[in-house]
Amino acid sequence: MAIETVIGKRALKLELDGGTVDGKQKVVNKTYNNIKLDAVDENIHTCGALLSTLQNKSLLQVKKVEETIIREV
């Protein structure tokens, strides 16, 4: 039985600094869906960094979120 993996969906997630609450850092997430499946990581990061400049909060991390389909072939 051969197995194949295919990327189903891709999203860009920004983690922003929401300040401190009870001594712990609060993280605010902004997610942008429907990222092109052939987009390279460098372009995704650049886009995330540029989008973060439109936010009131400071950028902590840029993340790429992928949903992968595993199926038999």
C-alpha positions in Angstrom: 0.0 0.0 0.0 1.5 3.3 -1.1 0.7 6.5 0.7 0.7 10.0 -0.8 0.5 13.3 1.0 -1.0 16.4 -0.7 -1.3 19.9 0.8 -5.0 20.7 1.1 -5.0 24.3 2.5 -2.4 26.8 3.6 -2.7 29.8 5.9 -0.5 32.6 7.2 -0.7 33.2 10.9 0.7 36.3 12.7 1.4 36.1 16.4 1.3 39.5 17.9 2.2 40.8 21.4 -0.9 41.4 23.4 0.9 42.6 26.5 1.2 40.8 29.8 -1.8 39.4 31.8 -1.1 38.0 35.3 2.6 37.9 34.6 2.2 35.9 31.4 2.6 37.1 27.8 -0.7 37.3 25.9 -0.5 36.4 22.3 -3.0 37.7 19.7 -3.4 35.7 16.5 -4.3 37.0 13.1 -4.9 34.3 10.4 -5.0 34.9 6.6 -6.4 31.9 4.7 -6.2 30.8 1.1 -2.4 31.3 0.7 -1.2 29.9 -2.7 0.0 26.3 -2.4 3.1 27.1 -4.5 4.1 30.2 -2.4 7.7 29.9 -1.1 8.5 30.4 2.6 10.5 33.5 2.0 7.6 35.2 0.3 5.2 34.1 3.0 7.4 35.5 5.7 7.9 38.8 3.8 4.2 39.2 3.4 3.6 38.4 7.1 6.1 41.0 8.1 4.6 43.6 5.9 1.1 42.9 7.1 2.3 43.2 10.7 3.2 46.8 10.1 -0.5 47.5 9.7 -1.2 46.2 13.2 -1.2 48.1 16.5 0.7 45.3 18.3 4.3 44.2 17.8 5.0 41.1 15.7 6.3 38.0 17.6 6.3 35.3 14.9 5.1 34.6 11.4 3.8 31.0 11.0 2.8 29.0 8.0 -0.1 26.6 8.7 -0.7 23.7 6.4 -3.5 21.1 6.2 -2.1 17.9 4.7 -4.2 15.1 3.1 -2.8 11.6 3.5 -4.3 9.1 1.1 -3.7 5.7 -0.5 -2.6 5.6 -4.2 
